[in-house]
Amino acid sequence: MSEQKKDTLWDQLKSTILLLALTTIVVLLAALAKTENQRYALYKYECEDPLFKSHDVKCLEQIHTREHWWQHVYAAFKN
């Protein structure tokens, strides 16, 4: 295998690893923002089900307790 082919393969591998790392970070931040949104809604008692004295799951899936996703991420890291 020539030196140029090795360099090309190594560059492709680095690009692939970088793409996988960035994708993983984005997915984890999205999950963190969603979880923090639901946690904060529960903390503020915004999704209470008065009939069963529990949490309304549909409300937790749809509620937006802060204006931006990055506010959830910041709050999760801060707390």
C-alpha positions in Angstrom: 0.0 0.0 0.0 1.4 3.4 -1.0 2.0 6.2 1.5 -0.6 8.4 -0.2 -3.3 5.7 0.1 -2.5 5.3 3.8 -2.8 9.1 4.3 -6.1 9.1 2.5 -7.5 6.2 4.5 -6.3 7.9 7.7 -8.0 11.2 6.8 -11.3 9.3 6.0 -11.1 7.5 9.3 -10.5 10.8 11.2 -13.4 12.4 9.4 -15.7 9.4 10.3 -14.6 9.4 13.9 -15.2 13.2 14.2 -18.7 12.8 12.6 -19.6 10.0 15.0 -18.4 12.0 18.0 -20.3 15.1 17.0 -23.5 13.0 16.3 -23.2 11.4 19.7 -22.8 14.8 21.4 -25.8 16.2 19.6 -28.0 13.1 20.5 -26.9 13.2 24.1 -27.5 17.0 24.4 -31.0 16.5 22.9 -31.8 13.7 25.4 -30.4 15.9 28.3 -32.6 18.8 27.2 -35.7 16.7 27.0 -35.0 15.1 30.4 -34.3 18.4 32.1 -37.5 19.9 30.6 -39.5 17.1 32.1 -37.7 17.2 35.4 -38.4 21.0 35.6 -42.0 20.5 34.7 -42.4 18.0 37.5 -40.5 20.3 39.9 -42.9 23.2 39.1 -46.0 20.9 39.3 -47.0 21.9 35.8 -48.1 18.4 34.7 -50.2 17.2 37.6 -53.1 15.0 36.8 -55.8 16.1 39.4 -57.9 13.0 38.9 -55.3 10.4 39.7 -52.9 12.5 41.8 -50.0 11.6 39.5 -48.2 13.0 36.5 -49.8 13.4 33.1 -47.4 11.6 30.7 -48.8 13.4 27.6 -48.3 16.8 29.2 -44.7 15.8 30.0 -44.1 15.0 26.4 -45.5 18.3 25.1 -44.6 20.9 27.7 -42.0 23.6 27.1 -40.8 24.9 30.5 -38.1 27.2 29.1 -37.8 29.1 25.9 -34.7 27.4 24.4 -33.1 24.0 24.4 -29.8 25.4 25.5 -31.4 26.7 28.7 -32.3 23.2 29.7 -28.7 22.0 29.0 -27.3 24.9 31.0 -29.6 24.2 33.9 -28.8 20.5 33.9 -25.1 21.2 34.1 -25.5 23.9 36.7 -27.6 21.8 39.0 
